[in-house]
Amino acid sequence: MKNVKLICCVVRSVYMSKIISSHRDLVALVFYGTEQSKNPRNSFKHVYVYHDLDEPGAKRVQDIDSLRGEKGAQLAAETMGSGETSLGDALWCCANLYSDIKLRLSHKRLMIFTCRDEPHGGDSVKDRQARTKAGDLKETGVVIDLMHLMKPGGFNVSLFFCDVISPPEDESELGLQEEPCEKLDDLQKRVRAKEQKKRAMARLNLCLGEGLNVAVGIYATAVTARKPSAIKLYRETNEPVRSKTRTFHTQTGSLLLPSEIKKAQVYGKKQIVMERDEVDAIKKFDDPGLLLIGFKPMEKLKLHHHIQPAVFLYPEEDQVKGSACLFSALLKKCSERNVFALCRCIARRNYPPRFAALVPQHEEVDEGNAQITPPGFNVIYLPYADDFRTLDPPHYPAASQVQVDKMKEIISKLRFKYRSDAFENPVIQQHYRNLEALALDMMAPEDIEDLIMPKVEQIDSRLGPLVDEFKDLVYPENYNPESKPAAKRKTADSGGGAEKKPKVEVTEDELKVHVQNGTLAKLTVPVLKEACKQFGVRTAGTKKQELIDALVARLGS
């Protein structure tokens, strides 16, 4: 019962992620070892195709929800039941589902969820049939993965499944996991690692020298997530509409063909007309690729050099044999010597050349042997001289050392380990919750937790009195940043003139105490001016910080 609940949660999670991120992917759900049979032409006994190979939608999510809980288990028992197990027939049925699709599939993956390390109970004939059919599937490009669940006595993959599943496609691929999944998070994490197919933004040659090329692929490790754009529908039929752009002559109104359109550039008050081919030739600097220029110490790479998101570089062994070996050697040497490779990068045709720094990155895996960070180079695009800007920042009074030390205490109390993948965008999450509620006929959308909101109570408990102490050091007495400044009072006798305040004198001992404690900022500007006149202190100006600096230099020495 526990394993069925886990599988339903994972399948629902896969459906939801596919609907959001890859709605054109085709997904099927097949149960084997059932009493009832439901498959194309009912050719296989004890195999129940719950969902055909098709794009996931709201109806499928509702079907999975109906299988959850005690009522779901009862419904599954009534609908499918439990019978003999034949993994070979189930694999054969899946092969037929793939063959019935007329579309060209970029990749095919089959995940087996089971808690039985010997699905046929030692039946050698059924074991041999399953191994044979698994081999046939792998020859047609189907990748078979095992998502085994916890069972009493442990799960031994060497008894049967080690001969059925596919080997890792490359070094970064998550291979066979010896330990079974017991928690939902572990299972979902392992499924996500398998289902996410790496797609290269571009495949280029990294030229290390004359006649020495390494085939590499450029991958985007982080892309800004945005809400999908609205689709325009025809109001009478709700069918999507297409928009077309046409160009017309301004004087005759005749339709212009692409061959009749030219481009022009004004230079020296003269319009220079160019053909489309000439424009393309001007844009082209060289063929796409990476050209190694040299190596630089890592200290030369500064934070302000990152002018756009970085991409990831990984070898493509299928394109050029030996690329992975040479790439690995380059990565190792750059890491050992703490240098980055400086390259000229042209990502695509007619793209302008850019300087890029190839920063080495080591592979990291977690306790479950799942890859956290892959080995390769991070491509940091570098700015040109034209990209730098000269800034003229405004000048503000400098903080005293006492104020700086107090802020250091506050920062040390609020430090925490930041991970980007621990915070979800609340706007996007709420958007998809609303869509989910509409599609699944829910009464109200699920509540989301806004993870970017500060935890005020936890912050207050950590800081304690530090905030009030910092306010006393920085702001004057009784200062309230949220209150509006009080309007100036006018006396009736003076005809609107401002009432003069009596002078406030401060003794030299009191000033020295303020200087030692760093609390001169609590005094008002008139009091500071009067103190400077009283002790003969010359000031460079009349601003509050200038008065404070002059008094500190006079009394602190």
C-alpha positions in Angstrom: 0.0 0.0 0.0 2.8 2.4 0.9 4.7 1.6 -2.4 1.5 2.2 -4.5 1.1 5.6 -2.8 4.7 6.5 -3.5 4.3 5.6 -7.2 1.1 7.5 -7.6 2.7 10.6 -6.1 5.7 10.3 -8.4 3.6 9.8 -11.5 1.4 12.8 -10.6 4.6 14.8 -10.1 5.9 13.8 -13.5 2.6 14.6 -15.2 2.5 18.0 -13.6 6.1 18.9 -14.5 5.5 17.7 -18.1 2.3 19.8 -18.4 4.2 22.9 -17.2 7.7 22.5 -18.9 7.3 20.0 -21.7 3.7 19.7 -22.6 4.5 18.1 -26.0 6.3 15.1 -24.4 4.4 11.8 -24.7 3.9 9.8 -21.5 2.2 6.4 -20.8 1.4 4.5 -17.6 1.3 0.7 -17.8 0.7 -1.7 -14.9 1.9 -5.4 -15.1 1.0 -8.3 -12.9 -2.7 -7.4 -12.9 -5.7 -9.7 -13.0 -7.5 -7.7 -15.7 -5.9 -7.0 -19.1 -6.3 -3.9 -21.1 -3.9 -3.2 -24.0 -4.0 -2.8 -27.8 -5.8 -5.8 -29.2 -5.6 -7.4 -25.7 -2.5 -9.3 -27.0 -0.9 -9.6 -23.5 -2.5 -11.1 -20.4 -2.0 -9.4 -17.0 -0.9 -6.1 -18.6 -3.1 -3.1 -18.1 -2.4 0.1 -20.1 -3.9 2.7 -17.7 -2.8 5.6 -20.0 -1.8 5.4 -23.6 1.3 7.2 -25.0 0.0 10.7 -25.4 0.5 14.2 -24.1 -0.4 14.5 -20.4 -3.4 16.6 -19.4 -5.8 17.5 -16.6 -7.9 14.3 -17.1 -4.8 12.1 -16.5 -3.9 14.0 -13.3 -7.5 13.4 -12.0 -7.2 9.7 -12.9 -4.0 9.4 -10.8 -5.7 11.3 -7.9 -8.5 8.7 -7.9 -5.9 6.0 -7.2 -4.6 7.6 -4.1 -5.6 6.8 -0.5 -7.7 3.9 0.7 -10.5 4.6 -1.8 -7.9 4.6 -4.5 -6.5 1.3 -3.5 -10.0 -0.2 -3.5 -10.7 1.3 -6.9 -7.4 -0.2 -8.3 -8.2 -3.6 -6.9 -11.6 -3.5 -8.5 -10.4 -2.2 -11.8 -7.1 -4.1 -12.3 -6.7 -6.6 -9.5 -3.6 -8.7 -8.9 -2.5 -11.6 -11.0 0.5 -13.3 -12.6 3.6 -11.3 -13.4 5.3 -11.3 -16.8 7.8 -8.4 -17.3 8.5 -9.7 -20.8 4.9 -9.2 -21.9 4.9 -5.7 -20.3 8.1 -4.7 -22.2 6.6 -6.1 -25.4 3.4 -4.1 -24.9 5.5 -0.9 -24.3 7.4 -1.6 -27.5 4.1 -1.7 -29.4 3.1 1.6 -27.8 6.3 3.1 -29.2 5.8 1.6 -32.6 2.2 2.8 -32.9 3.4 6.5 -32.7 4.0 7.9 -36.2 5.9 10.9 -34.9 9.7 11.0 -34.8 10.7 10.8 -31.1 14.0 12.5 -30.0 14.5 10.1 -27.1 12.6 7.2 -25.5 12.8 6.2 -21.9 11.1 3.4 -19.9 11.1 3.5 -16.1 10.3 0.3 -14.2 8.8 0.9 -10.6 8.9 -2.3 -8.6 9.6 -3.7 -5.1 10.4 -7.2 -6.3 14.0 -8.1 -7.1 12.8 -11.4 -8.6 9.6 -10.5 -10.5 9.0 -14.0 -11.8 9.9 -15.8 -8.6 12.8 -17.7 -10.2 11.0 -18.8 -13.4 13.9 -19.1 -15.8 11.8 -19.1 -18.9 10.1 -15.8 -18.1 13.4 -14.3 -16.9 15.0 -15.2 -20.3 12.0 -13.7 -22.2 12.2 -10.5 -20.3 16.0 -10.2 -20.8 15.5 -10.8 -24.6 12.8 -8.3 -24.9 14.8 -5.7 -22.9 17.7 -6.2 -25.3 15.4 -5.7 -28.3 14.1 -2.4 -26.8 17.6 -1.1 -26.1 18.7 -1.9 -29.7 15.8 0.4 -30.9 17.1 3.3 -28.8 14.9 2.8 -25.7 16.6 3.6 -22.4 15.4 1.3 -19.6 15.8 2.5 -16.0 15.0 0.9 -12.7 13.2 2.8 -9.8 13.2 0.1 -7.2 11.4 0.6 -3.9 12.1 -0.6 -0.4 11.1 -4.2 0.5 11.6 -6.4 3.6 15.1 -8.0 3.5 16.5 -5.5 1.0 16.4 -5.3 -2.8 19.1 -7.2 -4.6 19.5 -5.8 -8.2 22.1 -8.4 -9.1 19.4 -11.2 -9.1 17.7 -10.1 -12.3 17.5 -6.4 -13.1 21.2 -5.7 -13.6 20.8 -7.5 -17.0 17.7 -5.6 -18.0 18.4 -1.9 -17.4 20.5 0.3 -19.8 24.0 1.4 -18.9 24.6 5.2 -18.3 24.6 7.2 -21.6 27.7 9.2 -20.5 29.8 9.9 -17.5 27.4 12.4 -16.1 24.4 10.1 -16.4 23.0 8.7 -13.1 23.7 4.9 -13.3 22.2 2.0 -11.5 21.5 2.8 -7.8 22.1 -0.1 -5.4 20.1 1.4 -2.6 16.3 1.3 -3.0 14.1 4.4 -2.5 12.1 4.6 0.8 11.0 8.2 0.9 9.0 10.2 -1.7 11.6 12.9 -2.0 14.4 10.4 -2.8 12.2 8.7 -5.5 11.2 12.0 -7.1 14.7 13.2 -7.1 15.9 10.1 -8.8 13.1 10.2 -11.4 13.8 13.9 -12.2 17.5 13.1 -12.7 16.5 10.4 -15.2 13.7 12.3 -17.1 15.4 15.5 -17.7 17.2 15.2 -21.0 20.2 17.4 -21.7 19.7 19.5 -24.8 22.7 21.4 -26.1 22.3 25.1 -27.1 25.0 24.6 -29.7 27.7 22.1 -30.6 31.0 23.6 -31.5 34.7 22.8 -31.9 37.2 24.0 -29.3 40.4 24.7 -31.2 43.4 24.2 -29.0 45.9 24.6 -31.8 46.4 24.0 -35.5 44.7 20.7 -36.4 43.7 20.0 -32.7 40.0 20.3 -32.2 37.7 19.1 -29.3 34.0 18.7 -29.9 32.0 20.4 -27.1 28.4 21.2 -26.4 27.1 24.4 -24.8 24.4 23.9 -22.2 22.3 26.4 -20.2 22.4 25.4 -16.5 20.0 28.1 -15.4 17.3 29.9 -17.5 15.0 32.5 -16.1 11.5 31.0 -15.6 8.7 33.0 -17.0 5.0 32.6 -17.1 3.9 31.3 -20.5 2.6 33.9 -22.9 -1.1 34.2 -23.6 -2.5 32.3 -26.6 -4.9 34.2 -28.8 -8.1 32.3 -29.6 -10.9 32.9 -32.1 -13.9 33.9 -29.9 -16.5 31.8 -31.8 -14.6 28.5 -31.9 -11.9 28.9 -29.2 -9.3 27.7 -31.8 -5.8 29.2 -31.7 -5.2 32.0 -34.3 -2.1 32.7 -36.2 -0.7 36.2 -36.8 1.1 37.1 -40.0 3.1 40.2 -40.8 3.1 41.7 -44.3 4.9 44.7 -45.6 3.2 47.1 -48.0 4.5 50.0 -50.1 3.7 53.3 -48.4 2.8 55.1 -51.6 1.2 52.4 -53.9 -0.1 50.1 -51.2 1.2 47.0 -53.0 2.4 44.0 -51.2 6.2 43.7 -51.0 8.1 40.4 -51.4 11.1 39.6 -49.2 13.4 40.0 -52.3 12.1 43.5 -52.8 13.1 44.7 -49.4 16.5 46.2 -48.8 18.2 47.7 -45.8 19.9 51.1 -45.4 22.2 52.9 -43.0 22.6 56.6 -42.9 26.3 57.7 -42.8 27.6 61.2 -43.4 24.0 62.4 -44.3 24.0 59.8 -47.1 21.7 56.8 -47.2 23.8 53.6 -48.0 21.5 50.9 -49.4 22.6 47.2 -48.9 21.3 43.9 -50.1 20.3 41.2 -47.6 23.4 39.1 -48.6 25.6 42.0 -48.0 24.2 42.5 -44.5 24.8 38.9 -43.7 28.4 39.1 -45.0 29.0 42.1 -42.8 27.7 40.3 -39.7 29.9 37.2 -40.3 33.3 37.4 -38.7 34.2 33.7 -38.7 32.7 30.2 -38.5 31.1 29.2 -35.2 33.5 27.8 -32.6 35.8 28.4 -29.7 39.4 29.4 -30.3 41.9 29.1 -27.4 43.9 32.3 -26.9 45.8 31.5 -23.7 45.5 31.0 -19.9 45.2 33.5 -17.0 45.3 33.1 -13.2 41.9 32.9 -11.5 42.8 36.1 -9.6 42.5 38.0 -12.9 38.8 37.2 -13.2 36.7 39.7 -11.3 33.0 39.6 -10.3 32.2 42.6 -12.4 33.3 40.8 -15.5 30.1 38.7 -15.5 27.9 40.7 -17.9 25.4 37.9 -18.8 24.5 34.4 -17.5 27.2 31.8 -17.8 26.7 28.6 -19.8 28.3 25.2 -19.4 30.8 23.4 -21.6 30.9 19.6 -21.9 32.6 17.3 -24.4 30.7 15.6 -27.2 32.4 12.2 -27.8 29.9 11.3 -30.5 31.1 14.1 -32.7 34.8 13.7 -32.5 36.4 10.6 -30.9 38.9 11.3 -28.2 37.2 14.6 -27.2 36.3 13.4 -23.7 39.9 12.3 -23.0 41.5 15.6 -24.2 38.8 17.7 -22.5 39.3 15.8 -19.2 43.1 16.4 -19.4 42.5 20.1 -20.0 40.1 20.4 -17.1 42.4 18.6 -14.8 45.4 20.8 -15.6 43.4 24.0 -15.3 42.2 23.0 -11.9 45.7 22.0 -10.7 47.3 25.2 -11.8 44.3 27.4 -10.7 43.9 29.1 -14.1 41.1 29.7 -16.6 41.3 29.4 -20.4 40.7 32.6 -22.4 38.9 31.9 -25.7 37.2 33.7 -28.5 33.7 32.4 -28.8 31.3 32.5 -31.7 28.2 30.6 -30.6 26.2 30.6 -33.9 26.4 31.8 -37.5 26.4 35.6 -37.9 26.9 36.0 -34.1 29.5 38.6 -33.1 32.6 37.2 -31.5 33.0 37.4 -27.7 35.8 36.8 -25.3 35.0 34.1 -22.8 36.7 32.6 -19.8 36.5 28.8 -19.3 36.4 28.3 -15.6 37.0 24.6 -14.5 34.4 22.9 -12.3 34.8 19.5 -10.5 32.1 16.9 -10.2 30.2 16.6 -7.0 27.8 13.8 -5.9 25.5 13.5 -2.9 25.1 10.5 -0.5 22.8 8.7 -3.0 25.5 9.0 -5.7 23.3 11.5 -7.6 25.3 14.1 -9.4 25.0 17.6 -7.9 27.4 19.4 -10.2 28.9 17.9 -13.4 32.6 18.2 -14.4 33.3 20.7 -17.1 33.9 24.4 -17.8 31.7 27.3 -16.9 31.8 29.8 -19.8 31.9 33.3 -18.5 31.4 35.9 -21.2 33.8 38.9 -20.7 33.1 42.5 -21.5 34.8 44.7 -24.1 36.4 48.0 -23.3 33.2 49.7 -24.7 31.1 47.9 -22.1 32.7 49.5 -19.1 31.0 52.6 -17.7 32.5 55.4 -15.6 30.3 56.1 -12.6 30.2 59.2 -10.4 28.6 57.9 -7.2 27.3 60.4 -4.7 29.4 61.0 -1.6 27.9 60.2 1.8 29.3 60.6 5.3 31.5 57.7 6.3 30.4 55.5 9.2 32.4 55.5 12.4 34.3 52.4 13.5 31.9 51.8 16.3 29.0 51.8 13.9 30.8 49.5 11.5 31.6 47.0 14.3 27.9 47.0 15.5 26.8 46.3 11.9 29.3 43.4 11.7 27.6 41.9 14.8 24.2 42.1 13.1 25.5 40.5 9.9 27.1 37.7 11.7 23.8 36.9 13.5 21.9 36.8 10.2 24.2 34.6 8.2 22.8 31.4 6.6 23.6 29.0 3.8 22.0 30.2 0.6 21.0 27.8 -2.2 19.2 29.1 -5.2 17.3 25.8 -5.7 15.7 26.2 -2.2 13.6 29.2 -3.2 10.8 29.1 -5.8 9.4 32.1 -7.6 6.1 32.8 -5.7 4.5 34.6 -8.7 5.0 31.6 -11.1 4.0 29.1 -8.4 0.7 30.9 -7.8 0.1 31.2 -11.5 0.3 27.5 -12.0 -1.7 26.7 -8.9 -4.5 28.9 -10.3 -4.3 27.0 -13.7 -4.3 23.7 -11.9 -7.4 24.6 -9.9 -9.2 25.6 -13.1 -8.1 22.5 -15.0 -8.9 20.0 -12.2 -12.2 21.7 -11.2 -10.9 22.4 -7.7 -12.8 24.6 -5.3 -9.8 26.8 -4.7 -6.1 26.8 -5.6 -3.7 25.2 -3.2 -1.9 27.6 -0.9 1.8 28.3 -1.6 4.5 29.2 0.8 6.2 32.4 -0.1 9.8 31.4 0.7 11.3 34.8 -0.1 9.4 36.5 2.7 11.7 37.3 5.6 11.1 35.3 8.8 10.6 38.3 11.1 10.2 36.4 14.4 13.3 34.4 13.8 15.3 37.5 12.9 14.1 39.3 16.0 15.1 36.4 18.2 18.5 36.2 16.7 19.3 39.9 16.9 17.9 40.7 20.3 18.9 44.3 21.4 21.4 44.7 18.5 19.0 46.6 16.3 18.1 49.2 19.0 21.8 49.6 19.8 22.6 50.2 16.2 19.7 52.8 15.9 21.1 54.6 18.9 24.5 54.8 17.2 23.3 56.0 13.8 20.0 58.0 14.3 19.5 60.9 16.7 17.4 60.6 19.8 13.6 60.0 19.3 14.1 59.5 15.6 11.3 57.7 13.8 12.0 57.0 10.1 8.3 56.4 9.4 7.0 59.6 10.8 6.7 62.7 8.7 8.8 65.8 9.5 6.9 68.2 11.7 5.8 71.5 10.2 7.6 74.7 11.4 5.7 76.7 14.0 5.1 80.4 13.4 4.6 82.9 16.2 1.7 85.4 16.1 3.9 88.4 17.2 6.6 88.0 14.6 4.3 88.0 11.7 5.1 84.5 10.5 8.8 84.5 11.5 10.2 81.2 13.0 10.6 81.0 16.8 14.2 81.1 17.9 15.3 78.3 20.1 17.6 78.9 23.1 21.2 77.9 22.8 22.1 74.5 24.2 25.7 74.3 25.6 27.6 71.1 26.2 30.6 70.8 28.4 33.9 69.5 27.2 33.7 66.4 29.4 30.3 65.5 27.9 31.7 65.9 24.4 34.6 63.6 25.2 32.2 60.9 26.4 30.3 61.2 23.2 33.5 61.0 21.1 34.6 57.8 23.0 31.2 56.1 22.6 30.7 57.3 19.0 27.4 58.9 19.8 28.1 62.5 18.5 25.5 61.8 15.9 22.8 62.0 18.6 23.5 65.7 19.0 21.7 68.2 16.7 23.5 70.4 14.2 22.9 73.6 16.2 24.4 72.0 19.3 27.5 70.8 17.3 27.9 74.2 15.7 27.8 75.9 19.2 30.3 73.3 20.5 32.7 74.1 17.6 32.5 77.8 18.4 32.9 77.2 22.1 36.2 75.2 21.7 37.5 77.1 18.7 37.3 74.2 16.3 37.6 75.1 12.6 35.3 73.2 10.2 35.5 72.6 6.5 31.7 73.0 6.2 28.5 73.1 8.0 27.1 69.6 7.4 26.6 67.4 10.4 29.2 64.8 9.5 31.8 67.5 8.8 31.1 69.0 12.3 31.4 65.6 13.9 34.7 64.8 12.1 36.2 68.2 13.2 35.2 67.6 16.9 36.5 64.1 16.8 39.9 65.3 15.4 40.0 68.1 18.1 38.9 66.2 21.2 39.9 62.6 20.3 43.6 63.5 19.9 
